[in-house]
Amino acid sequence: MSVDVLDLDVLRPEKRIVRIGGHDIDVSFVPLAITWDVDELVRELMQYGDQEEVAKDAEKTKAVLKLSCKLCAVFSSWQYPELDEKWFENNMDAAQLNMFVPKIQETLERSYNGIEAYQKNGEAAKAKKAR
């Protein structure tokens, strides 16, 4: 007897790690529990435009850095609760934030692209079965 197994583990990407303050943060995927918060913060950051534009305005720079700390905290604190906004504000500099935030954005994009690809594959399989 054959068993049809839907192996969802194949959708999980290889681990990718960012090391911060001695903590290894897995940036290979965005857990569903934080996806909406991460998405909202990434979209809010994108509204500020590029870094050159932000750098010209002190208020924008401050807002972007605060949002970046919040994004990093939301992303990291599900693994390490002690890595909250205050921790990022007190332990990170702008260069570190500017390297971590894009990794989070890439992870979110990959997650959405993976869903889209999986849906397309599922639709193709359904169409093939219907033939």
LUMVEXMAR-634107 format. One record per atom (N, C-alpha, C): residue number from 1; residue in three letters; x, z, y. Coordinates in pm, 1 decimal, padded with zeros to 6 digits, always signed. Example, Ala and Ser with C-alpha at 12.3 -4.5 7.8 and 13.67 -1.06 7.14 Angstrom:
2
(r 1,"ALA",(+01319.0,+00780.0,-00569.0))
(r 1,"ALA",(+01230.0,+00780.0,-00450.0))
(r 1,"ALA",(+01320.0,+00780.0,-00330.0))
(r 2,"SER",(+01285.0,+00708.0,-00225.0))
(r 2,"SER",(+01367.0,+00714.0,-00106.0))
(r 2,"SER",(+01290.0,+00787.0,+00003.0))
This chain:
131
(r 1,"MET",(+00083.8,+00000.0,-00118.6))
(r 1,"MET",(+00000.0,+00000.0,+00000.0))
(r 1,"MET",(+00088.4,+00000.0,+00125.1))
(r 2,"SER",(+00060.3,-00090.0,+00215.8))
(r 2,"SER",(+00137.0,-00102.9,+00339.3))
(r 2,"SER",(+00069.6,-00023.4,+00451.3))
(r 3,"VAL",(+00150.9,+00043.1,+00528.4))
(r 3,"VAL",(+00100.6,+00121.1,+00641.1))
(r 3,"VAL",(+00146.4,+00053.7,+00769.6))
(r 4,"ASP",(+00053.7,+00030.7,+00859.3))
(r 4,"ASP",(+00085.0,-00027.6,+00989.5))
(r 4,"ASP",(+00125.9,+00086.0,+01083.0))
(r 5,"VAL",(+00249.9,+00082.9,+01128.3))
(r 5,"VAL",(+00302.5,+00189.0,+01214.5))
(r 5,"VAL",(+00329.5,+00131.1,+01352.5))
(r 6,"LEU",(+00273.5,+00193.7,+01452.0))
(r 6,"LEU",(+00301.8,+00157.8,+01590.1))
(r 6,"LEU",(+00412.8,+00251.8,+01637.0))
(r 7,"ASP",(+00535.1,+00203.2,+01641.0))
(r 7,"ASP",(+00651.0,+00284.7,+01676.4))
(r 7,"ASP",(+00672.8,+00280.7,+01827.2))
(r 8,"LEU",(+00623.1,+00381.1,+01896.5))
(r 8,"LEU",(+00637.1,+00386.6,+02041.4))
(r 8,"LEU",(+00775.1,+00433.7,+02085.0))
(r 9,"ASP",(+00852.8,+00485.4,+01991.0))
(r 9,"ASP",(+00989.3,+00527.1,+02024.2))
(r 9,"ASP",(+01075.8,+00408.7,+02066.5))
(r 10,"VAL",(+01040.7,+00288.6,+02023.8))
(r 10,"VAL",(+01119.2,+00171.6,+02062.2))
(r 10,"VAL",(+01107.1,+00141.4,+02211.7))
(r 11,"LEU",(+01004.0,+00194.6,+02274.6))
(r 11,"LEU",(+00985.2,+00173.2,+02417.9))
(r 11,"LEU",(+01072.7,+00265.0,+02502.1))
(r 12,"ARG",(+01121.2,+00371.2,+02441.0))
(r 12,"ARG",(+01203.4,+00468.3,+02513.3))
(r 12,"ARG",(+01343.3,+00410.9,+02534.2))
(r 13,"PRO",(+01386.4,+00398.0,+02657.9))
(r 13,"PRO",(+01518.8,+00340.5,+02683.6))
(r 13,"PRO",(+01631.4,+00436.9,+02643.3))
(r 14,"GLU",(+01752.9,+00382.3,+02635.5))
(r 14,"GLU",(+01869.6,+00465.6,+02608.3))
(r 14,"GLU",(+01886.8,+00564.9,+02722.1))
(r 15,"LYS",(+01936.6,+00683.3,+02686.0))
(r 15,"LYS",(+01959.0,+00785.1,+02788.0))
(r 15,"LYS",(+02059.2,+00736.9,+02891.6))
(r 16,"ARG",(+02029.5,+00769.0,+03016.3))
(r 16,"ARG",(+02120.7,+00745.9,+03128.3))
(r 16,"ARG",(+02126.0,+00877.7,+03204.2))
(r 17,"ILE",(+02244.4,+00923.4,+03232.6))
(r 17,"ILE",(+02261.9,+01056.3,+03289.3))
(r 17,"ILE",(+02322.6,+01049.6,+03429.0))
(r 18,"VAL",(+02269.2,+01133.7,+03518.0))
(r 18,"VAL",(+02329.4,+01159.5,+03647.8))
(r 18,"VAL",(+02365.4,+01307.4,+03646.6))
(r 19,"ARG",(+02490.2,+01338.9,+03675.9))
(r 19,"ARG",(+02534.4,+01478.4,+03675.9))
(r 19,"ARG",(+02530.5,+01531.4,+03818.7))
(r 20,"ILE",(+02459.0,+01642.9,+03834.5))
(r 20,"ILE",(+02443.0,+01705.2,+03965.9))
(r 20,"ILE",(+02459.2,+01855.6,+03948.1))
(r 21,"GLY",(+02550.8,+01914.3,+04021.0))
(r 21,"GLY",(+02567.4,+02058.7,+04017.8))
(r 21,"GLY",(+02584.3,+02113.3,+03877.3))
(r 22,"GLY",(+02652.7,+02037.8,+03793.0))
(r 22,"GLY",(+02674.4,+02080.9,+03655.6))
(r 22,"GLY",(+02556.3,+02057.6,+03563.4))
(r 23,"HIS",(+02451.0,+01997.0,+03612.2))
(r 23,"HIS",(+02332.3,+01965.8,+03532.2))
(r 23,"HIS",(+02331.9,+01816.5,+03498.5))
(r 24,"ASP",(+02298.7,+01783.8,+03376.3))
(r 24,"ASP",(+02283.7,+01644.6,+03335.3))
(r 24,"ASP",(+02136.6,+01605.7,+03345.9))
(r 25,"ILE",(+02106.4,+01518.6,+03441.1))
(r 25,"ILE",(+01969.4,+01473.8,+03465.0))
(r 25,"ILE",(+01950.8,+01340.3,+03393.4))
(r 26,"ASP",(+01852.1,+01334.4,+03305.3))
(r 26,"ASP",(+01821.0,+01210.8,+03233.4))
(r 26,"ASP",(+01738.9,+01120.9,+03325.5))
(r 27,"VAL",(+01796.4,+01007.2,+03365.1))
(r 27,"VAL",(+01727.2,+00913.4,+03453.5))
(r 27,"VAL",(+01685.8,+00786.8,+03378.7))
(r 28,"SER",(+01667.6,+00800.6,+03247.6))
(r 28,"SER",(+01630.1,+00682.7,+03168.8))
(r 28,"SER",(+01480.5,+00654.3,+03174.7))
(r 29,"PHE",(+01401.4,+00754.2,+03208.0))
(r 29,"PHE",(+01257.1,+00733.3,+03215.3))
(r 29,"PHE",(+01194.4,+00835.7,+03309.9))
(r 30,"VAL",(+01072.2,+00804.8,+03353.1))
(r 30,"VAL",(+00996.9,+00896.9,+03437.3))
(r 30,"VAL",(+00883.7,+00953.6,+03352.4))
(r 31,"PRO",(+00884.9,+01084.5,+03327.5))
(r 31,"PRO",(+00775.1,+01143.0,+03249.7))
(r 31,"PRO",(+00641.4,+01124.2,+03321.3))
(r 32,"LEU",(+00538.9,+01101.4,+03246.6))
(r 32,"LEU",(+00407.3,+01077.9,+03304.4))
(r 32,"LEU",(+00364.4,+01191.0,+03397.4))
(r 33,"ALA",(+00402.3,+01314.1,+03365.0))
(r 33,"ALA",(+00362.0,+01430.0,+03445.0))
(r 33,"ALA",(+00407.1,+01419.6,+03590.6))
(r 34,"ILE",(+00516.1,+01345.0,+03615.7))
(r 34,"ILE",(+00565.9,+01334.4,+03753.5))
(r 34,"ILE",(+00559.6,+01192.3,+03808.4))
(r 35,"THR",(+00510.5,+01098.8,+03730.6))
(r 35,"THR",(+00510.7,+00957.5,+03772.3))
(r 35,"THR",(+00440.8,+00936.6,+03905.9))
(r 36,"TRP",(+00324.1,+00994.9,+03923.6))
(r 36,"TRP",(+00246.5,+00968.4,+04046.6))
(r 36,"TRP",(+00315.6,+01029.1,+04168.1))
(r 37,"ASP",(+00373.0,+01148.0,+04151.6))
(r 37,"ASP",(+00444.2,+01210.6,+04262.7))
(r 37,"ASP",(+00569.4,+01130.5,+04298.5))
(r 38,"VAL",(+00643.9,+01087.1,+04197.2))
(r 38,"VAL",(+00763.7,+01006.8,+04220.7))
(r 38,"VAL",(+00725.3,+00875.4,+04288.0))
(r 39,"ASP",(+00621.9,+00811.1,+04237.9))
(r 39,"ASP",(+00575.9,+00684.6,+04295.0))
(r 39,"ASP",(+00537.4,+00702.6,+04441.8))
(r 40,"GLU",(+00463.3,+00806.2,+04471.7))
(r 40,"GLU",(+00419.4,+00831.0,+04609.4))
(r 40,"GLU",(+00538.9,+00851.9,+04702.9))
(r 41,"LEU",(+00637.0,+00929.5,+04659.3))
(r 41,"LEU",(+00754.8,+00956.0,+04742.3))
(r 41,"LEU",(+00841.0,+00831.0,+04759.4))
(r 42,"VAL",(+00856.9,+00751.9,+04654.7))
(r 42,"VAL",(+00933.8,+00627.3,+04664.7))
(r 42,"VAL",(+00866.0,+00532.8,+04763.5))
(r 43,"ARG",(+00733.9,+00520.1,+04753.7))
(r 43,"ARG",(+00661.8,+00431.7,+04847.2))
(r 43,"ARG",(+00675.3,+00480.0,+04991.5))
(r 44,"GLU",(+00669.5,+00611.9,+05009.6))
(r 44,"GLU",(+00683.3,+00668.2,+05143.3))
(r 44,"GLU",(+00823.5,+00639.8,+05199.4))
(r 45,"LEU",(+00925.0,+00654.9,+05116.2))
(r 45,"LEU",(+01062.1,+00625.2,+05160.3))
(r 45,"LEU",(+01078.7,+00477.9,+05197.0))
(r 46,"MET",(+01017.3,+00390.3,+05119.3))
(r 46,"MET",(+01030.0,+00246.0,+05143.8))
(r 46,"MET",(+00970.1,+00205.6,+05278.3))
(r 47,"GLN",(+00876.2,+00283.7,+05329.5))
(r 47,"GLN",(+00814.0,+00251.7,+05457.7))
(r 47,"GLN",(+00910.7,+00267.2,+05575.5))
(r 48,"TYR",(+01019.3,+00339.4,+05554.2))
(r 48,"TYR",(+01115.3,+00360.7,+05661.8))
(r 48,"TYR",(+01209.3,+00242.0,+05682.1))
(r 49,"GLY",(+01209.2,+00147.6,+05591.1))
(r 49,"GLY",(+01294.6,+00030.4,+05605.1))
(r 49,"GLY",(+01433.7,+00054.4,+05550.0))
(r 50,"ASP",(+01527.0,-00031.3,+05591.0))
(r 50,"ASP",(+01662.8,-00022.5,+05535.6))
(r 50,"ASP",(+01744.2,+00088.6,+05601.6))
(r 51,"GLN",(+01858.1,+00120.3,+05539.9))
(r 51,"GLN",(+01941.7,+00231.8,+05584.8))
(r 51,"GLN",(+01998.4,+00210.6,+05724.7))
(r 52,"GLU",(+02032.3,+00088.1,+05758.2))
(r 52,"GLU",(+02086.5,+00060.4,+05891.7))
(r 52,"GLU",(+01984.7,+00093.5,+06000.2))
(r 53,"GLU",(+01861.0,+00056.5,+05975.2))
(r 53,"GLU",(+01753.5,+00082.9,+06070.6))
(r 53,"GLU",(+01730.4,+00233.2,+06085.0))
(r 54,"VAL",(+01729.0,+00303.1,+05973.0))
(r 54,"VAL",(+01706.8,+00447.6,+05973.1))
(r 54,"VAL",(+01820.5,+00519.3,+06045.4))
(r 55,"ALA",(+01944.1,+00474.2,+06023.6))
(r 55,"ALA",(+02060.7,+00539.8,+06082.0))
(r 55,"ALA",(+02060.5,+00537.4,+06235.1))
(r 56,"LYS",(+01987.5,+00444.4,+06293.7))
(r 56,"LYS",(+01982.1,+00432.0,+06439.7))
(r 56,"LYS",(+01890.8,+00535.7,+06504.3))
(r 57,"ASP",(+01809.8,+00602.7,+06425.3))
(r 57,"ASP",(+01710.4,+00695.9,+06477.8))
(r 57,"ASP",(+01726.0,+00831.4,+06409.0))
(r 58,"ALA",(+01765.0,+00931.9,+06485.8))
(r 58,"ALA",(+01792.1,+01065.1,+06429.4))
(r 58,"ALA",(+01668.4,+01125.1,+06362.2))
(r 59,"GLU",(+01553.4,+01105.7,+06420.3))
(r 59,"GLU",(+01430.3,+01161.6,+06361.1))
(r 59,"GLU",(+01396.9,+01094.0,+06227.8))
(r 60,"LYS",(+01414.2,+00962.7,+06224.2))
(r 60,"LYS",(+01391.3,+00890.3,+06097.6))
(r 60,"LYS",(+01491.0,+00935.4,+05991.7))
(r 61,"THR",(+01616.7,+00951.4,+06033.3))
(r 61,"THR",(+01720.1,+00995.1,+05939.2))
(r 61,"THR",(+01684.2,+01130.0,+05879.7))
(r 62,"LYS",(+01643.1,+01222.2,+05965.0))
(r 62,"LYS",(+01604.2,+01356.2,+05918.7))
(r 62,"LYS",(+01486.5,+01347.6,+05822.0))
(r 63,"ALA",(+01386.8,+01267.0,+05856.1))
(r 63,"ALA",(+01268.6,+01252.5,+05770.2))
(r 63,"ALA",(+01305.2,+01192.0,+05634.7))
(r 64,"VAL",(+01392.5,+01091.1,+05636.5))
(r 64,"VAL",(+01433.7,+01025.9,+05512.3))
(r 64,"VAL",(+01513.4,+01122.3,+05425.3))
(r 65,"LEU",(+01601.7,+01199.7,+05485.9))
(r 65,"LEU",(+01679.0,+01296.9,+05408.0))
(r 65,"LEU",(+01588.5,+01403.4,+05346.9))
(r 66,"LYS",(+01490.3,+01450.0,+05422.1))
(r 66,"LYS",(+01395.3,+01549.0,+05369.0))
(r 66,"LYS",(+01315.5,+01490.0,+05252.9))
(r 67,"LEU",(+01266.0,+01366.9,+05271.9))
(r 67,"LEU",(+01191.8,+01300.1,+05164.7))
(r 67,"LEU",(+01279.7,+01277.0,+05042.0))
(r 68,"SER",(+01404.6,+01241.9,+05066.4))
(r 68,"SER",(+01498.2,+01219.3,+04956.2))
(r 68,"SER",(+01521.0,+01347.4,+04876.9))
(r 69,"CYS",(+01536.7,+01459.1,+04946.7))
(r 69,"CYS",(+01551.6,+01588.7,+04878.5))
(r 69,"CYS",(+01427.1,+01620.1,+04796.3))
(r 70,"LYS",(+01311.8,+01592.6,+04854.1))
(r 70,"LYS",(+01186.7,+01619.8,+04782.9))
(r 70,"LYS",(+01175.8,+01532.5,+04657.9))
(r 71,"LEU",(+01209.0,+01403.7,+04670.5))
(r 71,"LEU",(+01204.9,+01312.2,+04556.4))
(r 71,"LEU",(+01300.2,+01358.6,+04446.6))
(r 72,"CYS",(+01422.3,+01391.3,+04484.7))
(r 72,"CYS",(+01520.6,+01437.6,+04386.0))
(r 72,"CYS",(+01473.5,+01565.4,+04318.1))
(r 73,"ALA",(+01412.7,+01654.6,+04394.1))
(r 73,"ALA",(+01363.1,+01780.4,+04338.2))
(r 73,"ALA",(+01248.8,+01756.3,+04240.5))
(r 74,"VAL",(+01154.2,+01671.3,+04278.8))
(r 74,"VAL",(+01041.8,+01640.6,+04189.4))
(r 74,"VAL",(+01095.0,+01580.0,+04059.9))
(r 75,"PHE",(+01189.7,+01488.4,+04072.6))
(r 75,"PHE",(+01242.7,+01421.1,+03954.4))
(r 75,"PHE",(+01323.1,+01515.7,+03865.8))
(r 76,"SER",(+01401.8,+01602.9,+03926.8))
(r 76,"SER",(+01494.8,+01687.8,+03852.0))
(r 76,"SER",(+01433.0,+01817.5,+03801.3))
(r 77,"SER",(+01338.6,+01871.6,+03875.2))
(r 77,"SER",(+01289.0,+02006.3,+03842.5))
(r 77,"SER",(+01205.0,+02010.6,+03715.7))
(r 78,"TRP",(+01157.5,+01897.0,+03666.5))
(r 78,"TRP",(+01085.2,+01901.5,+03538.0))
(r 78,"TRP",(+01181.8,+01934.3,+03425.8))
(r 79,"GLN",(+01309.8,+01898.4,+03443.0))
(r 79,"GLN",(+01412.8,+01932.7,+03345.1))
(r 79,"GLN",(+01479.8,+02065.5,+03379.3))
(r 80,"TYR",(+01502.0,+02087.9,+03508.1))
(r 80,"TYR",(+01570.4,+02207.7,+03556.8))
(r 80,"TYR",(+01491.4,+02264.3,+03675.5))
(r 81,"PRO",(+01400.9,+02357.8,+03650.9))
(r 81,"PRO",(+01315.8,+02411.9,+03757.9))
(r 81,"PRO",(+01392.7,+02468.0,+03877.8))
(r 82,"GLU",(+01515.6,+02512.6,+03856.5))
(r 82,"GLU",(+01593.9,+02568.1,+03967.3))
(r 82,"GLU",(+01638.4,+02461.1,+04067.0))
(r 83,"LEU",(+01629.9,+02333.7,+04028.6))
(r 83,"LEU",(+01669.2,+02225.1,+04118.7))
(r 83,"LEU",(+01550.7,+02184.9,+04206.4))
(r 84,"ASP",(+01514.7,+02275.5,+04295.7))
(r 84,"ASP",(+01402.7,+02251.4,+04386.4))
(r 84,"ASP",(+01454.9,+02190.4,+04517.5))
(r 85,"GLU",(+01365.0,+02169.4,+04612.5))
(r 85,"GLU",(+01403.5,+02107.0,+04740.0))
(r 85,"GLU",(+01513.6,+02184.3,+04810.5))
(r 86,"LYS",(+01500.1,+02315.8,+04814.4))
(r 86,"LYS",(+01600.3,+02399.2,+04881.3))
(r 86,"LYS",(+01737.2,+02381.9,+04815.8))
(r 87,"TRP",(+01737.7,+02371.7,+04682.4))
(r 87,"TRP",(+01864.4,+02353.1,+04612.3))
(r 87,"TRP",(+01930.6,+02224.2,+04658.8))
(r 88,"PHE",(+01853.1,+02115.8,+04665.8))
(r 88,"PHE",(+01909.5,+01987.6,+04709.1))
(r 88,"PHE",(+01955.3,+01994.0,+04853.7))
(r 89,"GLU",(+01879.2,+02059.5,+04938.9))
(r 89,"GLU",(+01918.9,+02071.7,+05078.6))
(r 89,"GLU",(+02048.9,+02150.5,+05093.5))
(r 90,"ASN",(+02067.9,+02251.8,+05009.4))
(r 90,"ASN",(+02184.6,+02339.1,+05020.2))
(r 90,"ASN",(+02306.2,+02293.0,+04939.4))
(r 91,"ASN",(+02287.0,+02201.4,+04847.9))
(r 91,"ASN",(+02396.1,+02165.3,+04756.9))
(r 91,"ASN",(+02432.9,+02017.9,+04753.1))
(r 92,"MET",(+02362.6,+01933.9,+04825.1))
(r 92,"MET",(+02390.2,+01790.3,+04822.9))
(r 92,"MET",(+02422.8,+01742.5,+04963.5))
(r 93,"ASP",(+02499.7,+01635.4,+04969.4))
(r 93,"ASP",(+02521.5,+01571.6,+05098.4))
(r 93,"ASP",(+02451.0,+01435.5,+05099.4))
(r 94,"ALA",(+02453.2,+01370.9,+05212.8))
(r 94,"ALA",(+02379.7,+01244.3,+05227.7))
(r 94,"ALA",(+02431.1,+01137.4,+05131.2))
(r 95,"ALA",(+02561.3,+01133.6,+05108.7))
(r 95,"ALA",(+02616.5,+01031.5,+05018.6))
(r 95,"ALA",(+02564.8,+01051.2,+04876.6))
(r 96,"GLN",(+02558.6,+01176.0,+04830.9))
(r 96,"GLN",(+02507.7,+01202.6,+04696.6))
(r 96,"GLN",(+02360.0,+01164.9,+04686.4))
(r 97,"LEU",(+02282.5,+01202.1,+04788.4))
(r 97,"LEU",(+02140.9,+01164.8,+04788.8))
(r 97,"LEU",(+02124.6,+01013.3,+04786.3))
(r 98,"ASN",(+02207.6,+00944.6,+04865.2))
(r 98,"ASN",(+02199.3,+00798.5,+04872.4))
(r 98,"ASN",(+02239.2,+00730.2,+04742.6))
(r 99,"MET",(+02302.3,+00803.1,+04653.3))
(r 99,"MET",(+02334.7,+00747.0,+04522.1))
(r 99,"MET",(+02228.9,+00784.4,+04417.7))
(r 100,"PHE",(+02169.3,+00900.9,+04431.7))
(r 100,"PHE",(+02071.9,+00947.5,+04334.1))
(r 100,"PHE",(+01934.8,+00882.3,+04354.2))
(r 101,"VAL",(+01890.9,+00873.2,+04478.0))
(r 101,"VAL",(+01757.8,+00817.7,+04507.5))
(r 101,"VAL",(+01739.6,+00676.8,+04449.6))
(r 102,"PRO",(+01834.9,+00584.4,+04466.3))
(r 102,"PRO",(+01816.7,+00451.5,+04406.6))
(r 102,"PRO",(+01806.0,+00454.6,+04253.8))
(r 103,"LYS",(+01875.0,+00549.3,+04189.7))
(r 103,"LYS",(+01863.3,+00562.5,+04043.9))
(r 103,"LYS",(+01720.9,+00599.6,+04005.6))
(r 104,"ILE",(+01660.2,+00687.3,+04082.7))
(r 104,"ILE",(+01521.0,+00726.5,+04057.0))
(r 104,"ILE",(+01429.4,+00606.8,+04080.3))
(r 105,"GLN",(+01451.9,+00533.5,+04188.7))
(r 105,"GLN",(+01371.1,+00415.2,+04218.2))
(r 105,"GLN",(+01383.5,+00312.1,+04106.1))
(r 106,"GLU",(+01505.4,+00287.3,+04058.7))
(r 106,"GLU",(+01526.9,+00191.7,+03950.0))
(r 106,"GLU",(+01454.0,+00234.9,+03823.9))
(r 107,"THR",(+01458.0,+00364.1,+03795.8))
(r 107,"THR",(+01391.2,+00417.2,+03676.5))
(r 107,"THR",(+01241.0,+00395.6,+03685.7))
(r 108,"LEU",(+01183.8,+00420.6,+03802.4))
(r 108,"LEU",(+01040.5,+00399.0,+03822.6))
(r 108,"LEU",(+01006.4,+00251.2,+03805.3))
(r 109,"GLU",(+01085.3,+00162.9,+03864.8))
(r 109,"GLU",(+01061.6,+00018.7,+03852.1))
(r 109,"GLU",(+01071.3,-00026.1,+03706.3))
(r 110,"ARG",(+01174.8,+00021.1,+03635.6))
(r 110,"ARG",(+01190.2,-00013.9,+03494.0))
(r 110,"ARG",(+01069.9,+00033.8,+03413.4))
(r 111,"SER",(+01020.9,+00151.1,+03448.2))
(r 111,"SER",(+00905.0,+00205.9,+03378.3))
(r 111,"SER",(+00783.8,+00114.4,+03397.3))
(r 112,"TYR",(+00760.0,+00074.6,+03521.4))
(r 112,"TYR",(+00646.4,-00013.2,+03548.3))
(r 112,"TYR",(+00666.2,-00150.6,+03485.0))
(r 113,"ASN",(+00789.8,-00202.3,+03489.7))
(r 113,"ASN",(+00818.2,-00331.8,+03426.9))
(r 113,"ASN",(+00798.9,-00324.7,+03276.3))
(r 114,"GLY",(+00835.8,-00212.1,+03217.1))
(r 114,"GLY",(+00817.8,-00193.1,+03073.1))
(r 114,"GLY",(+00671.9,-00192.8,+03034.1))
(r 115,"ILE",(+00588.9,-00130.1,+03115.0))
(r 115,"ILE",(+00444.6,-00128.3,+03089.0))
(r 115,"ILE",(+00389.7,-00269.4,+03096.7))
(r 116,"GLU",(+00430.8,-00341.6,+03199.8))
(r 116,"GLU",(+00383.0,-00479.3,+03218.7))
(r 116,"GLU",(+00426.0,-00567.7,+03102.1))
(r 117,"ALA",(+00552.3,-00555.0,+03060.6))
(r 117,"ALA",(+00602.5,-00636.6,+02948.7))
(r 117,"ALA",(+00529.0,-00601.3,+02820.1))
(r 118,"TYR",(+00505.8,-00472.8,+02798.3))
(r 118,"TYR",(+00435.8,-00429.5,+02677.9))
(r 118,"TYR",(+00292.3,-00484.5,+02676.7))
(r 119,"GLN",(+00226.3,-00480.6,+02793.0))
(r 119,"GLN",(+00090.8,-00533.8,+02801.8))
(r 119,"GLN",(+00089.4,-00683.6,+02774.9))
(r 120,"LYS",(+00187.2,-00756.1,+02828.5))
(r 120,"LYS",(+00195.2,-00900.1,+02805.4))
(r 120,"LYS",(+00217.6,-00929.8,+02657.7))
(r 121,"ASN",(+00305.8,-00852.4,+02593.4))
(r 121,"ASN",(+00330.4,-00871.0,+02450.0))
(r 121,"ASN",(+00204.9,-00842.0,+02369.0))
(r 122,"GLY",(+00131.8,-00739.5,+02410.5))
(r 122,"GLY",(+00007.2,-00705.4,+02341.6))
(r 122,"GLY",(-00097.4,-00814.4,+02356.8))
(r 123,"GLU",(-00106.2,-00871.5,+02475.7))
(r 123,"GLU",(-00200.7,-00979.7,+02499.6))
(r 123,"GLU",(-00161.6,-01103.5,+02419.4))
(r 124,"ALA",(-00031.4,-01130.4,+02412.7))
(r 124,"ALA",(+00015.4,-01245.6,+02334.8))
(r 124,"ALA",(-00014.9,-01226.6,+02187.9))
(r 125,"ALA",(+00003.7,-01105.3,+02138.5))
(r 125,"ALA",(-00024.3,-01076.3,+01996.5))
(r 125,"ALA",(-00173.7,-01091.3,+01966.3))
(r 126,"LYS",(-00257.3,-01045.6,+02058.4))
(r 126,"LYS",(-00403.3,-01059.0,+02042.0))
(r 126,"LYS",(-00442.2,-01205.7,+02038.9))
(r 127,"ALA",(-00384.7,-01284.1,+02130.2))
(r 127,"ALA",(-00416.9,-01428.5,+02135.8))
(r 127,"ALA",(-00372.1,-01497.4,+02007.7))
(r 128,"LYS",(-00257.1,-01457.8,+01955.3))
(r 128,"LYS",(-00205.8,-01516.9,+01831.7))
(r 128,"LYS",(-00298.7,-01483.9,+01714.4))
(r 129,"LYS",(-00344.9,-01358.2,+01709.5))
(r 129,"LYS",(-00436.5,-01316.1,+01602.3))
(r 129,"LYS",(-00569.0,-01391.0,+01610.8))
(r 130,"ALA",(-00614.1,-01417.6,+01733.2))
(r 130,"ALA",(-00743.7,-01483.6,+01753.7))
(r 130,"ALA",(-00741.4,-01629.4,+01706.8))
(r 131,"ARG",(-00624.3,-01689.5,+01699.5))
(r 131,"ARG",(-00612.1,-01829.9,+01659.5))
(r 131,"ARG",(-00639.8,-01845.9,+01517.5))
